[in-house]
Amino acid sequence: MLAPDQHSHLARTAADALLAAWPKVERDTTLPQALRANTTALIGCAEYALYRPDAHAVLFHTGRSLGQSGQVSAAIDHFRLLASSTRRHLGPDHPDTLTTRNNLASLRGQAGDAGGAAEAFANLLDDQVRILGEDHPITLITRNNLASLRGQAGDAGGAAEAFANLLDDQVRILGEDHPDTLATRGNLASWRGRWGMRAELRRPSPTFWMTGCGFWAKTTPTPAPPATTSPTGGRQQRRQPERPGLLRASMV
């Protein structure tokens, strides 16, 4: 019979091995499926150990693997359960709980539930402002995701306003030439263009129909590579500001 600390150490070691065996690019579905099944089995026999001292990265990787394989509904179910588990084991304000909520909201958007995803991001933003502060990089990312999903849910005007407010803060915090600031300028122009087009369509006269020139042009911002945070809380990489994305195991 293993002592409790030995059992926990063995479980974390097994989780490390699963994560190390995971291919960076899942070209073959057989191996990732086996790794996900083994992760599920490990959760069943050693769940507590996988949340001490924090949520093991393999728990997040399993959900991302499901999403990347096209099993978005299964990925949503996985992160919904993970959100409940992180809240129970680590508390509602723990970085891993916030990360899980981000991933769940993002997947809801990918599944076509833009309204539900926007609501989830709005609730997440309230907690991030309280816990991390208004100027934290993760808070800014959530504001971007929320603005984008508001637009996808049909509120182009609200999206444009949210991106305009975000741009002001990014200029103040990050600087005018930061990649995220530049991307937000593109997103703002894009949503203002869509908002302007819709407003013109509602007018009785087409006299002032937008031509696609100048400030109100329909633009497609050049996306930056996705942002992630490392399981150990490393530096963030650039992300695609227009589309919500999954975060890794730690937000700090």
C-alpha positions as CSV (number, residue, x, y, z in Angstrom):
1,M,0.0,0.0,0.0
2,L,1.4,3.4,-1.0
3,A,1.5,6.2,1.4
4,P,-0.6,9.3,0.3
5,D,2.4,11.4,-0.7
6,Q,3.8,8.5,-2.7
7,H,0.4,8.0,-4.4
8,S,0.2,11.7,-5.3
9,H,3.8,11.7,-6.6
10,L,3.2,8.7,-8.7
11,A,0.0,10.2,-10.2
12,R,1.8,13.5,-11.1
13,T,4.6,11.5,-12.6
14,A,2.1,9.5,-14.7
15,A,0.5,12.8,-15.8
16,D,3.9,14.2,-16.8
17,A,4.6,11.1,-18.9
18,L,1.2,11.4,-20.7
19,L,1.9,15.1,-21.5
20,A,5.4,14.3,-22.7
21,A,4.1,11.6,-25.0
22,W,1.5,13.9,-26.6
23,P,2.5,14.9,-30.2
24,K,2.7,18.6,-30.9
25,V,0.7,18.0,-34.1
26,E,-2.0,15.3,-33.9
27,R,-1.7,13.8,-37.4
28,D,-2.6,10.3,-36.2
29,T,-5.9,10.1,-34.2
30,T,-5.1,6.8,-32.6
31,L,-2.4,8.0,-30.2
32,P,-4.2,11.2,-29.0
33,Q,-7.3,9.1,-28.4
34,A,-5.3,6.6,-26.3
35,L,-3.7,9.5,-24.4
36,R,-7.1,11.1,-23.6
37,A,-8.4,7.7,-22.5
38,N,-5.4,7.2,-20.1
39,T,-5.9,10.7,-18.8
40,T,-9.5,10.0,-18.0
41,A,-8.5,6.8,-16.2
42,L,-5.9,8.7,-14.2
43,I,-8.4,11.2,-13.2
44,G,-10.7,8.4,-12.0
45,C,-8.1,6.9,-9.7
46,A,-6.1,9.9,-8.6
47,E,-8.1,13.1,-9.2
48,Y,-7.0,14.8,-6.0
49,A,-3.3,14.5,-6.8
50,L,-3.8,16.2,-10.2
51,Y,-4.9,19.4,-8.4
52,R,-2.0,19.6,-6.0
53,P,-0.4,22.1,-5.9
54,D,-2.4,23.2,-9.0
55,A,-4.3,21.7,-11.9
56,H,-1.9,19.5,-14.0
57,A,-1.4,20.7,-17.5
58,V,-2.5,17.4,-19.0
59,L,-6.0,18.2,-17.8
60,F,-6.1,21.3,-20.1
61,H,-4.3,19.5,-22.9
62,T,-6.9,16.8,-23.0
63,G,-9.6,19.4,-23.6
64,R,-7.6,21.2,-26.3
65,S,-7.0,17.9,-28.0
66,L,-10.7,17.2,-28.1
67,G,-11.4,20.6,-29.6
68,Q,-8.6,20.3,-32.2
69,S,-9.9,16.9,-33.3
70,G,-13.2,18.4,-34.1
71,Q,-15.0,17.1,-31.0
72,V,-16.1,20.5,-29.8
73,S,-19.1,19.3,-27.9
74,A,-16.9,16.8,-26.0
75,A,-14.3,19.5,-25.4
76,I,-17.1,21.7,-23.9
77,D,-18.2,18.9,-21.6
78,H,-14.6,18.3,-20.6
79,F,-13.9,22.0,-19.7
80,R,-17.3,22.3,-18.0
81,L,-16.3,19.4,-15.7
82,L,-12.8,20.8,-15.3
83,A,-14.2,24.2,-14.3
84,S,-16.3,22.5,-11.6
85,S,-13.3,20.5,-10.4
86,T,-10.8,23.4,-10.3
87,R,-13.4,25.5,-8.4
88,R,-13.9,22.7,-5.9
89,H,-10.2,21.8,-5.4
90,L,-8.5,25.2,-5.9
91,G,-11.2,27.8,-5.3
92,P,-13.1,30.2,-7.7
93,D,-10.4,32.8,-7.8
94,H,-7.5,30.5,-8.6
95,P,-5.8,31.2,-12.0
96,D,-6.5,27.7,-13.2
97,T,-10.2,28.2,-12.5
98,L,-10.2,31.4,-14.5
99,T,-8.2,29.8,-17.3
100,T,-10.7,26.9,-17.5
101,R,-13.6,29.4,-17.7
102,N,-11.9,31.1,-20.5
103,N,-11.5,27.9,-22.4
104,L,-15.1,26.9,-21.9
105,A,-16.3,30.3,-23.1
106,S,-14.1,30.1,-26.1
107,L,-15.3,26.7,-27.1
108,R,-18.9,27.8,-26.8
109,G,-18.1,30.5,-29.3
110,Q,-16.5,28.0,-31.6
111,A,-19.6,25.8,-31.3
112,G,-21.7,28.7,-32.6
113,D,-23.2,29.9,-29.3
114,A,-21.8,33.5,-29.7
115,G,-24.4,34.9,-27.3
116,G,-23.7,32.4,-24.6
117,A,-20.0,32.8,-25.0
118,A,-20.2,36.6,-24.8
119,E,-22.2,36.2,-21.5
120,A,-19.6,33.8,-20.2
121,F,-16.7,36.2,-21.1
122,A,-18.6,39.1,-19.5
123,N,-18.9,37.2,-16.2
124,L,-15.3,36.1,-16.5
125,L,-14.2,39.7,-17.1
126,D,-15.9,40.9,-13.9
127,D,-13.9,38.4,-11.9
128,Q,-10.6,39.1,-13.7
129,V,-10.9,42.8,-13.1
130,R,-11.5,42.1,-9.4
131,I,-8.7,39.5,-9.0
132,L,-6.1,40.6,-11.6
133,G,-6.9,44.2,-12.1
134,E,-8.1,46.3,-15.1
135,D,-4.6,46.6,-16.7
136,H,-3.5,42.9,-16.5
137,P,-2.7,41.4,-19.9
138,I,-5.1,38.5,-19.4
139,T,-7.9,41.0,-18.6
140,L,-7.2,42.8,-21.9
141,I,-7.3,39.5,-23.8
142,T,-10.7,38.8,-22.3
143,R,-12.0,42.2,-23.3
144,N,-10.9,41.5,-26.8
145,N,-12.7,38.2,-26.8
146,L,-15.8,39.7,-25.4
147,A,-15.8,42.5,-28.0
148,S,-15.4,40.0,-30.8
149,L,-18.2,37.7,-29.6
150,R,-20.6,40.7,-29.1
151,G,-20.1,41.4,-32.8
152,Q,-20.5,37.7,-33.8
153,A,-23.7,37.7,-31.8
154,G,-25.1,40.5,-33.9
155,D,-24.1,43.6,-31.9
156,A,-21.7,45.3,-34.4
157,G,-22.1,48.7,-32.7
158,G,-21.4,47.2,-29.3
159,A,-18.4,45.4,-30.6
160,A,-17.0,48.6,-32.2
161,E,-17.5,50.6,-29.0
162,A,-15.8,47.8,-27.0
163,F,-12.8,47.7,-29.3
164,A,-12.6,51.5,-29.2
165,N,-12.4,51.5,-25.4
166,L,-9.9,48.6,-25.5
167,L,-7.7,50.5,-27.9
168,D,-7.5,53.5,-25.6
169,D,-6.3,51.3,-22.7
170,Q,-3.9,49.3,-24.9
171,V,-2.3,52.5,-26.1
172,R,-1.9,53.6,-22.5
173,I,-0.6,50.3,-21.2
174,L,1.2,48.7,-24.1
175,G,2.0,51.6,-26.4
176,E,0.8,52.6,-29.9
177,D,3.2,50.2,-31.7
178,H,2.5,47.1,-29.7
179,P,1.2,44.2,-31.9
180,D,-1.9,43.8,-29.8
181,T,-2.6,47.5,-30.1
182,L,-2.2,47.4,-33.9
183,A,-4.5,44.3,-34.2
184,T,-7.2,46.1,-32.2
185,R,-7.0,49.0,-34.5
186,G,-7.7,46.6,-37.4
187,N,-10.6,44.9,-35.5
188,L,-12.0,48.3,-34.6
189,A,-12.0,49.4,-38.2
190,S,-13.5,46.1,-39.3
191,W,-16.4,46.3,-36.8
192,R,-17.0,50.0,-37.5
193,G,-17.2,49.1,-41.1
194,R,-19.8,46.4,-40.5
195,W,-21.8,48.6,-38.2
196,G,-21.8,51.4,-40.8
197,M,-22.9,49.0,-43.5
198,R,-25.8,47.8,-41.4
199,A,-26.8,51.4,-40.5
200,E,-26.9,52.3,-44.2
201,L,-29.0,49.3,-45.0
202,R,-31.6,50.5,-42.6
203,R,-31.9,53.9,-44.2
204,P,-34.7,54.6,-46.7
205,S,-32.3,56.2,-49.3
206,P,-29.1,54.6,-50.6
207,T,-27.6,58.0,-51.3
208,F,-24.8,57.5,-48.7
209,W,-24.0,53.8,-49.4
210,M,-20.5,53.0,-48.3
211,T,-18.0,52.5,-51.1
212,G,-15.4,50.5,-49.2
213,C,-13.0,53.4,-49.3
214,G,-11.5,55.3,-46.4
215,F,-12.1,54.9,-42.7
216,W,-15.3,52.8,-43.0
217,A,-13.8,50.3,-45.4
218,K,-14.5,46.6,-44.6
219,T,-11.0,45.5,-43.5
220,T,-9.7,42.2,-42.5
221,P,-7.1,42.6,-39.8
222,T,-3.9,40.6,-40.1
223,P,-4.0,38.1,-37.3
224,A,-1.1,37.5,-35.0
225,P,-0.2,34.0,-33.7
226,P,-2.3,32.7,-30.9
227,A,-1.5,33.7,-27.4
228,T,-0.9,31.0,-24.8
229,T,0.3,31.0,-21.2
230,S,2.7,28.2,-20.2
231,P,1.8,25.7,-17.6
232,T,4.4,27.3,-15.4
233,G,3.2,30.8,-15.9
234,G,5.7,31.8,-18.6
235,R,5.5,34.9,-20.8
236,Q,2.6,35.2,-23.2
237,Q,3.1,34.9,-27.0
238,R,1.1,37.0,-29.4
239,R,-2.4,35.9,-30.1
240,Q,-5.1,36.4,-32.8
241,P,-7.1,39.2,-31.3
242,E,-10.3,38.8,-33.4
243,R,-11.0,35.2,-32.3
244,P,-11.2,33.8,-28.8
245,G,-8.7,31.1,-28.1
246,L,-7.8,28.5,-25.5
247,L,-5.3,29.3,-22.7
248,R,-3.0,26.8,-21.1
249,A,-2.9,25.7,-17.5
250,S,-1.9,29.0,-15.8
251,M,-2.9,32.6,-16.5
252,V,-0.1,34.3,-14.6
